[in-house]
Amino acid sequence: EIQKNISSPEFFPDLESRLDRDHPGLMTRFRAEMPDLRPDEYRLFLLNAIGFSIPTISLLMNEKRELIYTRRVRLRSKIQESDIPGRDLFLDYLE
């Protein structure tokens, strides 16, 4: 049942809507300030911002844990190197 929900085309957009509702406009702002990221980078930020653990993110993204750690480090670097207004806020969600 869980795998069926994860593969649903509405799964990640629904999570984004919930995050934007619970943390007003966070995901919308992240997408606007970091427009050149890949879809998997947006998903990684989303799942981190929601508070999922690395093992859970690994399951949801169907990737090995080590790869999730590596991608998170790379995403943090991209955000740190940017000169965007929300940089510190976004980095807080990738702790």
C-alpha positions as CSV (number, residue, x, y, z in Angstrom):
1,E,0.0,0.0,0.0
2,I,2.8,2.4,0.9
3,Q,4.7,1.7,-2.3
4,K,1.5,2.3,-4.3
5,N,1.0,5.7,-2.6
6,I,4.6,6.7,-3.2
7,S,4.4,5.9,-6.9
8,S,1.2,8.0,-7.3
9,P,1.7,11.1,-9.3
10,E,0.0,13.1,-6.6
11,F,2.3,11.9,-3.8
12,F,5.1,14.5,-3.9
13,P,2.9,17.5,-5.0
14,D,0.6,16.7,-2.0
15,L,3.6,16.7,0.3
16,E,4.7,20.0,-1.2
17,S,1.2,21.5,-0.6
18,R,1.3,20.3,3.0
19,L,4.7,21.7,3.6
20,D,3.7,25.1,2.1
21,R,0.6,25.0,4.4
22,D,2.5,24.1,7.6
23,H,5.5,26.3,6.9
24,P,4.0,29.2,4.9
25,G,5.3,29.1,1.3
26,L,8.5,27.3,2.1
27,M,8.6,25.0,-0.8
28,T,7.3,27.6,-3.2
29,R,10.0,30.0,-2.1
30,F,12.7,27.3,-2.3
31,R,11.7,26.6,-5.9
32,A,11.6,30.3,-6.8
33,E,15.0,31.0,-5.3
34,M,16.7,27.8,-6.5
35,P,15.2,27.5,-10.0
36,D,17.9,25.4,-11.6
37,L,17.8,22.3,-9.4
38,R,16.8,18.8,-10.6
39,P,13.5,17.3,-9.6
40,D,15.3,14.8,-7.3
41,E,17.0,17.8,-5.5
42,Y,13.6,19.4,-4.9
43,R,12.3,16.1,-3.5
44,L,15.3,15.7,-1.3
45,F,14.8,19.2,0.2
46,L,11.1,18.5,0.6
47,L,11.6,15.3,2.5
48,N,14.3,16.8,4.7
49,A,12.1,19.9,5.4
50,I,9.2,17.7,6.5
51,G,11.6,15.9,8.9
52,F,11.9,12.5,7.4
53,S,15.0,10.5,8.5
54,I,17.7,9.4,6.0
55,P,16.4,5.8,6.0
56,T,12.9,7.0,5.3
57,I,14.1,9.4,2.6
58,S,16.1,6.5,1.1
59,L,12.9,4.4,1.0
60,L,10.8,7.2,-0.5
61,M,13.3,8.1,-3.2
62,N,14.2,4.4,-3.8
63,E,18.0,5.2,-3.4
64,K,20.7,3.8,-1.1
65,R,21.3,5.7,2.1
66,E,24.8,6.5,1.2
67,L,23.6,8.2,-2.0
68,I,21.0,10.2,0.0
69,Y,23.8,11.5,2.3
70,T,26.0,12.4,-0.7
71,R,23.1,14.2,-2.4
72,R,22.2,16.1,0.7
73,V,25.9,17.3,1.1
74,R,25.8,18.5,-2.5
75,L,22.5,20.2,-2.1
76,R,23.7,22.0,1.0
77,S,26.8,23.1,-1.0
78,K,24.7,24.5,-3.8
79,I,22.6,26.4,-1.3
80,Q,25.6,27.7,0.6
81,E,27.3,28.9,-2.6
82,S,24.2,30.8,-3.7
83,D,23.5,34.4,-2.9
84,I,19.8,34.0,-2.2
85,P,17.7,35.7,0.5
86,G,16.5,32.4,2.0
87,R,19.9,30.7,2.1
88,D,20.1,30.4,5.9
89,L,16.5,29.4,6.2
90,F,16.9,26.6,3.6
91,L,20.1,25.3,5.2
92,D,18.3,25.0,8.5
93,Y,15.9,22.5,6.9
94,L,18.8,20.4,5.7
95,E,20.3,19.8,9.2
